[in-house]
Amino acid sequence: MNPLVNLQPQDVAARLKAGKAVLVDIREPDEYAREHIDGAVLAPLSIFDNTNLKLEADKDTIFMCRSGNRTNGACARLDARVSGMAYVLEGGLEGWKKSGLPVTVDTKQPLELMRQVQMAAGGLILTGAALGTFVHPSFYGLCAFVGAGLFLAGATGFCGMARLLAVMPWNRAMKKA
């Protein structure tokens, strides 16, 4: 059962404009730095239990993520931190944008780390498949290696590629933000 009540983006925007709500963004700092809703309080889900939310008793608490999936998946955990009613932005940031509502975008920030992982893994798999087809079949091993790494990351929660990408020069500015 979802203890969070879904609110349409226009309703959330009206509550924020009237000063009747606090919008809590549970995405990770790299996602927030690249694109966010003005006034949203960052409280990453990965450290959510240790984050001071600075909630006000007379304001609605509305949680959001990119699409609504993370928020709905953690609804009981999020609701436990709120004394009154808790809400979720229907469709998350993507729903907000589809409704034509404004977002702050900083294109100088690097792409979100998980998008970088997806692009690197996909690129390596395509490269291995092309080289295996046109150069030598042993290059198919690259596809198997990347696939095994993705499986291990899913099974253990440790992603070596993400750790490696996080220390790349283009991602260092992200840590300062």
N, C-alpha and C positions, 0 to 999 in steps of 0.2 A: 504494500500500500504506500502511495506517495503522499507524505504529509505536506508537501509543498503545493501551493495553488498556482496554476499557470496563469500568467498575465500576458496579454497581447502587447507588442512593442509600443503601440500608441498609448495604451493605458500606463505603461511604465514611464514613458516620456512625460505624460501629463503629471504623474505623481512626482517625478523628479523636478519638473519645472515649478510645481507648487511648493517644493521643499518638504513634501510629505513622505519621502522615501530615501533610503540609502541603497545604492546599487553595489553589490559585492561581486567582483570578478574573480572567479576561482581558477582562471587559467594560469599558466606559468609566466614568470617575468619576461621571458623572451617573446612570448606571444603578445603580452600586454604592451611591451615596448614598441612593437611593430604597428599595432592597431588596437585602439580601445575607445570606449565611450567616455566622453568628458565627465569627470566627477565620480567615476567608478572607483571604488576602493579595491586595491589589489590584495587578495588573500589566497595565494596559491593552494590548491587542493593538496599538494605534496607536503605542505607544512601547515595545513589549515588548523589543526588542533592546537598549535602553538602560536597562532597569529592573534594579535589584539585587534578585534574587529571594530572597536570604537562605535558600537551601535548605540542609537538613541531610542529610549523607550517610547517616545511619541511619534517615531517614524517607522514606516513599513520597511522590512528588510527584504530585498529582492536579490536573489542569486542569479548568476549568469556564467556561461562559458561560451565556447565558439558556436556550438550547434544545439545545445540543450542536453546532449547525451551524458556528458560528465556530471552535470548538475542533477539530472534525474537518477543517475547511477549512485549518487552519494546523498540522496535526499534525506535519509534518516540522520546521517552524520551532520549535514548542514542544519537541519531543523533543530537538532539537539543544542546548538549554540545560540538559539533565539528564544527569548522568553514568550513572545506573542506569536502572531501569525507570521509564517515565512512564505515567500513567493518565489517563483522562478520566471525568468524572462523567456517566454515561448519562442523557441527557435534560436535562442542565444544571440550572439553578435551577428550571425548570418541573417536571422530573422529581422533583427533591428535594421540592418542594411537593406534588406529586401523591402522593408516598409518605407524606405526613403529617408530614414532618420540619419543625422550626421554622426560621423566617427572621426577620431583623430588618427591620422596615418603618418608614420614617420618612415619613409622609404630608405632613410639612411641606416636604419636598424637592419641587421641581417634577418634573413628568413628564419622562421621558427625552426628550432633544432630538429624536431621530428620530420618536418618537410625536407630538411637537408638530408636526413638519414634516408628517407624514402627516395629522394632523387639520386643519392649516391648508390644505394643498393640497386635501384632499377637500372642505373647507368652501367654498373659493373655486370649485372646479369645480361643486359643487352650486348655489352662488349664481349663477354665470354661466349655467348651464343653465336655472335657474328664471327668471332675468331675461330670458334670450334667448327663452324660451317665452312668458312672460306680459307682458313690457314691450316689448322691441325686439330683433330678431335680432342686432344688433351686440354685444350682451352675450355672445354665444357666443365672442367674441374673448378674453374672460377665461379660458375653458376652454382655448383654444389657447395662450394665454400661459403658463398654469400647466403645461400639458402639455409645452411646449417647455422650460420651466425644469427640470422633472423629467428630461426626456431629457438635457439638458445636464449636469445633476448626475450622472446615471448614466454618461455618456460621459467626463466629465473628472474626476470625484471632487470637484468644487467645488460646494457647495450654498449659493447665495446666501440662500435662505430660512432655512437652518440658522444661517448667520452672523448674519442679522438677528434671529432668535429668541433666539440666545445672549446678545445684549446687552439683551434686554428686562428690565424691573425684576424680574419674578418669577423670572428665572433668575440674578440676581446673587448670591443666597444660595448657589446651587450652587457657585460658584467659591470661596467661602470654606470649603466643606466639605472 
